[in-house]
Amino acid sequence: MDGVIDDVIGTPYKAAGTTTKGFDCSGFTSYVFKQFKIKLPHSSSSQSGMGKKVTKDDLQPGDLVFFNTSGRGVSHVGVYVGDGQFAHSSSSKGVIISELSESYYAKRYLSARRIMDDKSFEKFADDVADQQDGGPDVD
């Protein structure tokens, strides 16, 4: 997942954007998960009802994190990448990595959802590990 996210860091923000030419927040998360054959709706509010709810203390890379940036409930989403950080499409900076502890996001954090089950997560993690070490061992 890190490779998919790294490839789009710096992509500009675009309202209703769902491609590498520009993303809004839910367009970004939909794009990331589409690379793993997981379809997400193009709405942060709709995405917040998917998968399994997880606590902030139990976050793992790949979990979706949700924020209330509008004062009217879920209005922003990102992908947790580990170490207290999440990737998202910021309306002012495009696709970036931010800290959950930044005061702006800490005050607006609402919830998190696990979209990939453990089996899928391990498969994609293993696929990435295989690619990084040159592939599976073959005798």
C-alpha positions as CSV (number, residue, x, y, z in Angstrom):
1,M,0.0,0.0,0.0
2,D,2.9,2.3,0.7
3,G,4.0,2.1,-2.9
4,V,0.6,3.1,-4.2
5,I,0.4,6.0,-1.8
6,D,4.0,7.1,-2.5
7,D,3.3,7.2,-6.2
8,V,0.6,9.8,-5.8
9,I,2.1,12.0,-3.1
10,G,2.0,15.6,-4.4
11,T,-1.0,14.9,-6.7
12,P,-3.1,18.1,-6.7
13,Y,-6.4,18.5,-5.0
14,K,-9.4,18.5,-7.4
15,A,-13.0,18.6,-6.3
16,A,-14.7,15.4,-7.3
17,G,-11.3,14.1,-8.5
18,T,-10.7,10.4,-8.7
19,T,-7.6,10.1,-10.9
20,T,-3.9,10.9,-10.7
21,K,-4.6,14.2,-12.4
22,G,-6.3,15.3,-9.1
23,F,-8.1,13.8,-6.1
24,D,-10.6,14.9,-3.5
25,C,-10.3,13.1,-0.2
26,S,-12.7,10.2,-1.0
27,G,-11.5,10.0,-4.6
28,F,-8.0,9.5,-3.2
29,T,-9.0,6.7,-0.8
30,S,-11.2,5.1,-3.5
31,Y,-8.2,5.2,-5.9
32,V,-5.8,3.6,-3.3
33,F,-8.2,0.7,-2.5
34,K,-9.1,0.2,-6.2
35,Q,-5.4,-0.8,-6.7
36,F,-6.2,-3.8,-4.4
37,K,-9.5,-4.6,-6.1
38,I,-11.6,-3.1,-3.3
39,K,-14.4,-0.8,-4.4
40,L,-15.2,2.1,-2.2
41,P,-18.0,4.7,-2.8
42,H,-16.9,8.2,-3.7
43,S,-18.1,9.8,-0.5
44,S,-16.3,10.1,2.9
45,S,-19.6,9.7,4.7
46,S,-20.5,6.5,2.8
47,Q,-17.0,5.1,3.3
48,S,-17.4,5.7,7.1
49,G,-20.1,3.0,7.2
50,M,-18.0,0.3,5.5
51,G,-15.8,-2.4,7.0
52,K,-15.3,-2.8,10.7
53,K,-15.0,0.0,13.3
54,V,-11.5,0.1,15.0
55,T,-10.4,2.3,17.9
56,K,-7.7,4.9,17.5
57,D,-5.4,2.8,19.7
58,D,-5.8,-0.2,17.4
59,L,-5.1,1.5,14.0
60,Q,-3.1,-0.5,11.5
61,P,-1.8,0.7,8.1
62,G,-4.6,0.6,5.5
63,D,-7.4,1.6,7.9
64,L,-9.5,4.6,6.9
65,V,-9.6,7.5,9.3
66,F,-12.5,10.0,9.3
67,F,-12.7,13.6,10.4
68,N,-15.4,16.3,10.8
69,T,-13.9,19.3,9.0
70,S,-17.2,20.9,8.1
71,G,-19.0,20.9,11.4
72,R,-21.6,18.5,10.0
73,G,-20.3,15.0,10.6
74,V,-17.9,13.0,8.4
75,S,-16.5,15.3,5.8
76,H,-12.9,14.1,5.3
77,V,-11.1,10.7,5.0
78,G,-7.6,9.5,4.8
79,V,-5.6,6.2,4.9
80,Y,-3.6,5.4,8.0
81,V,0.0,4.6,7.1
82,G,1.4,3.9,10.6
83,D,3.4,5.7,13.2
84,G,0.5,8.1,13.9
85,Q,0.4,9.3,10.3
86,F,-2.2,9.3,7.5
87,A,-2.2,10.0,3.8
88,H,-5.0,12.2,2.4
89,S,-5.9,14.7,-0.2
90,S,-5.8,18.1,1.4
91,S,-7.8,20.8,-0.3
92,S,-4.9,23.2,0.1
93,K,-1.9,20.9,-0.5
94,G,-3.1,17.9,-2.5
95,V,-2.0,14.4,-1.5
96,I,0.2,14.6,1.6
97,I,1.1,12.7,4.8
98,S,-0.1,14.3,8.0
99,E,0.1,13.5,11.7
100,L,-3.1,12.4,13.5
101,S,-1.7,14.4,16.4
102,E,-1.6,17.8,14.5
103,S,-4.1,20.0,16.4
104,Y,-6.3,20.5,13.4
105,Y,-6.8,16.8,12.8
106,A,-6.7,15.7,16.5
107,K,-9.7,18.1,17.2
108,R,-11.7,16.8,14.3
109,Y,-10.9,13.1,14.4
110,L,-14.2,11.0,14.5
111,S,-13.5,7.3,13.8
112,A,-11.7,4.7,11.8
113,R,-12.7,1.7,9.8
114,R,-10.8,-1.5,8.7
115,I,-11.8,-2.2,5.1
116,M,-9.4,-5.1,4.5
117,D,-9.7,-8.2,6.6
118,D,-6.5,-9.6,8.1
119,K,-6.2,-12.3,5.3
120,S,-6.3,-9.6,2.5
121,F,-4.0,-7.3,4.5
122,E,-1.4,-10.1,4.9
123,K,-1.7,-11.1,1.2
124,F,-0.9,-7.6,0.1
125,A,1.8,-7.1,2.7
126,D,3.4,-10.5,1.6
127,D,3.1,-9.4,-2.1
128,V,5.0,-6.2,-1.3
129,A,7.6,-8.1,0.7
130,D,8.1,-10.5,-2.2
131,Q,8.6,-7.6,-4.6
132,Q,11.1,-5.9,-2.3
133,D,13.3,-9.0,-1.8
134,G,13.3,-10.0,-5.4
135,G,10.3,-12.4,-5.3
136,P,9.6,-15.7,-3.6
137,D,12.4,-18.2,-3.2
138,V,12.4,-20.7,-6.0
139,D,14.5,-23.8,-5.8
